[in-house]
Amino acid sequence: MGNRINYDYIEDYINGMTQRGSIFSASSRRYLLTELHDEARKQGLPVTRPQVEAFLRWHIGVTKPKNILEIGTCVGYSAITMLDAADEDARLTTIECEEELLTRARENFEKSGLSHRISSFLGDSGEIMPLMSGEYDFIFMDAAKGQYLSLMKECLRMLKPGGVIVCDDVLFYGMIGGDRSLLNPRKITIVKRMKVFLEKMMTDEALETLLLPIGDGICISRKKI
């Protein structure tokens, strides 16, 4: 099992069909995105999975958010993806804690022609977000998995009523599901925190939340009006 959530042959089929679909092929930035994706994978860097990218593109295309917040920039792949799918007046703010990665991301923003619509910040999200005062109608969380729970309070503070937050990789290679054979002893603390996070998100009456086995698992929450 490739991602320990689905069978390899199912993952391969869905990914193949996804990458052939119009959501992917219609992008004028596909060549750049493919280049960035392949390079990141070779270097062992986390990069948005095809199914998650397709979901982001579809959702943003439908809801047309104007202000997007991303937590965890990496090399800029997901930020470029989201703005590529958004209307031309949409803007994105992104936070990254590693200087080398953010430098590369900013270079990629220039290559994509989207740098004028992106504000990027270097530092710990837990320290930066309490200082922010903006309102966002879409938030994409792809930071350190053990921090999801602690960052959510600030995310919900800045999320507009009716806004949506998508948290990536929440099933954590299948470790969240309860099969102890998949559990990495070095990741027990992260797994425990993620379980608490998911319990809170699913039961919070101020949210409408879905947990779906897309990619390595995504949690989608809508803040009630």
N, C-alpha and C positions, 0 to 999 in steps of 0.2 A: 504494500500500500504506500503510494508516493507521499501523500501528506497525512497519512494515518487516519483520515476522515472518510475517504472514499476509495474504491478499488482503482488500481492504476489504469485499467482499460477504460473505465468510465471517465476518469480525470482527463486522460489523453484525448478521448473523443470530444468531451465538452470543450476543452481548451482549443482543439483543432477547429471545431465549428465556430467557436467564439472569435478566433483570430481571422477566420474567413468572412465573418459577418460584416454587414455594412457599418456597424458602429465603429469597427476598427478601420476598415478600408477607406471610409469616407474622410478620414483625417488627413489634412494636408501636411501634418507634422509626423506622419507615421514613420518615415525613414529615420528621422532624428530619434524618435521614441524607441524604435527597434534597436538602434545603435546604443542608446543609453541603457536599455534593458539588458542587452547581451553583455555589455561591458560590466555592468553591475553584477550580473550573475557570475561572470568569470572571476570577479574579485571577491565573491562571497558576501556581497552587500545585500541587505534586504531591499527588495523592489516589489512593487505592486503586482500581484498575480493577474493573469489575463481575465479570469472570471470577475475579480474585484474591479479591475479597470473597466470592464464592460458595464458592470452595475453602476459604477460612479458616473460613467458617461451617460448611461440611460437616465439615471435619476436626475442628474444636473440638467440634462436636456429637457426633461419634463417639468421640473420645478423652477428652473431658471433663477437660481440664487444670485444675488448681487454682491454679497459680502461673504467670502469663504475664509474659514480659519483652518489651517493645517498644523497639526502638532506632530513633528517628526518629518523633516525635509528630506533627509538623506541626500541623494544627488539631484533632486528636483523632478524626478520622473512623475510622481503623482500630482505635484503642483501643476506641471505643464499639462498633464492629462485633463485635470479638472477645468482649468481655464480654457483649454482647447475645446471642451464640450460646452462651455458657458457662453452666454451672450457677450458681445464685445465691450459692454459697459461694466461687466463684472470685475471685481478686484479680489485678490487673495493675499492673506497674511500668513506667513509660515515661520515656525520656530524650530531651530536645530541647535543641539548642544555641542556638536563637534565642529570645530572651526574648519578643518580640512574639507569635510563634507559640504559645509555651507559655501565655502569658496567654489567648489566644483559646481554646486547647484546654481550659484549666481552666474557662473560662466554658461551653464546650460540654459538659464533663463534668457541670456543675451542671444544665444544661438536660436532659440525658439521665437524670438521677436516679442516676448511677453514680459520682459523685465520691467517695463513702465507700468504694468498692472500688478506688480508683486512687491510687497513689503516683507523683507526677511530680517529675522532677529537671531542673534547668536546668544545662547545661554540656556540655563536650566528652565524648562517650561514652568516648573513649580515656583520659580522665583519671578519669572517674567509675567505670567498670566495675571497674578493679583494686581499688577500695575497697569493692566490694560483696561480701557474703558469702552471699547467698541462693542457694537452689536453685530451678530452674525446670524445669517439664516441657514448656513450649512457649515458643519464642522466635521473634519476628517481626522480621527485620532489613530496615529500609527507610531507611537512613541514606545519607550520601554514598557513591556507588558505589566511589570510589577507596579507601575505608576498610574495605571488607568484609574484605580479607585481614588487616589489622592488628587488627581487632576480634574475629576468629574465635577466637583463643586464649582470650580471656576468656569468650566465649560458651560454648565447649565446657567450660571449667572449671565454669561455673555450671549447665550443662545436666545434668539427672539421667540416669542410665543408662536407656535406653528412651525418653528424651525426644526431641522433634523440633524442629528449627530450620528455618524457611522464610525464604529470602532473596529479595527481590523485585527485579524489573527487571534481572536478571543478563545478559540478552541485549542490553541497552543499545541499543535502536532498531535492532537487526540488525547493529550494528558488530562484535559478537563473532564472527559467523559466518564472517568471512573475505572478504566481498565488499568490495573496496577502494572501490568507488563510493559506498558508504554511510558511509565513514569520515570523520568530521570531524577535520581535522588538530589542532584545539585539544583534542580528547579522546583523543589517542593514549596518553597516560600512563594515563588511567583504563582504557582498553581493555586495555592490557598488564597492568595490575594485576588486572583482572577475569578475564582468561584464566588467569593464574597461580592466582588464587583458585579458579576452577572446576576446574582440573587437580588442585589439592590436595584439594578436596572430593570429587571423583569417585574419586580413587585412595587416599584415606585408609582403611586397613583397619579403623579403629575406628568407621567410619561406614558406613551404607547410604544412598546418595544417588541421587536422581533429578533430572534436568534436563528440564524440561517447557516447551513454548511456550505457557504460559498468560499472558495479559496481555502484558507485555514480557519474559516469561521468568521462571520461578521455579526455585530450587534447593531441594530438600527433602531434609533429612538426618536420619536417625535414629541416635542414639548407641547403639551396641551395649551390651548388658548385660554 
